[in-house]
Amino acid sequence: MPKVAILLASQLDGTAKATTFISELELEDPGEYQSMFKMDKDNFNLILNVVAPSISKQDTVLRQCISPREWLQVSLHYLARG
């Protein structure tokens, strides 16, 4: 299954699979992480710190919001893959 499908599927079923997958990838295989997002984790965190206030949402009674980190990960992966 393509990695973007894993990211999107995990968001749909409400689990933390994407976050776990990306965290493991970041620690275990920095080369694949860089290939996936076209940047290293330091640059990713720099961008996240800049855009997080603009893309943060609040949880509601009906659902948990998607974190700024997850939004940025999915967006960058989409942009990196075209």
Contacts in CASP RR format, 6 or more apart in sequence:
PFRMAT RR
TARGET T0000
AUTHOR 0000-0000-0000
METHOD contacts of the structure
MODEL  1
MPKVAILLASQLDGTAKATTFISELELEDPGEYQSMFKMDKDNFNLILNV
VAPSISKQDTVLRQCISPREWLQVSLHYLARG
1 9 0 8 1.000
3 21 0 8 1.000
3 36 0 8 1.000
3 77 0 8 1.000
4 74 0 8 1.000
4 77 0 8 1.000
4 78 0 8 1.000
4 81 0 8 1.000
6 17 0 8 1.000
6 18 0 8 1.000
6 21 0 8 1.000
7 18 0 8 1.000
7 21 0 8 1.000
7 22 0 8 1.000
7 70 0 8 1.000
7 73 0 8 1.000
7 74 0 8 1.000
7 77 0 8 1.000
8 74 0 8 1.000
9 17 0 8 1.000
10 16 0 8 1.000
10 17 0 8 1.000
10 18 0 8 1.000
10 19 0 8 1.000
10 21 0 8 1.000
11 18 0 8 1.000
11 66 0 8 1.000
11 70 0 8 1.000
11 74 0 8 1.000
14 64 0 8 1.000
18 70 0 8 1.000
18 73 0 8 1.000
18 74 0 8 1.000
19 67 0 8 1.000
19 69 0 8 1.000
19 70 0 8 1.000
22 33 0 8 1.000
22 73 0 8 1.000
25 32 0 8 1.000
25 33 0 8 1.000
25 36 0 8 1.000
26 33 0 8 1.000
26 41 0 8 1.000
30 40 0 8 1.000
30 41 0 8 1.000
33 40 0 8 1.000
33 41 0 8 1.000
34 40 0 8 1.000
36 77 0 8 1.000
36 80 0 8 1.000
37 44 0 8 1.000
37 73 0 8 1.000
37 76 0 8 1.000
37 77 0 8 1.000
37 80 0 8 1.000
38 76 0 8 1.000
38 80 0 8 1.000
39 47 0 8 1.000
39 76 0 8 1.000
44 72 0 8 1.000
44 76 0 8 1.000
47 72 0 8 1.000
48 68 0 8 1.000
48 69 0 8 1.000
48 72 0 8 1.000
51 68 0 8 1.000
51 72 0 8 1.000
52 68 0 8 1.000
52 69 0 8 1.000
52 72 0 8 1.000
55 68 0 8 1.000
55 71 0 8 1.000
55 72 0 8 1.000
56 68 0 8 1.000
57 65 0 8 1.000
57 66 0 8 1.000
58 65 0 8 1.000
59 65 0 8 1.000
END
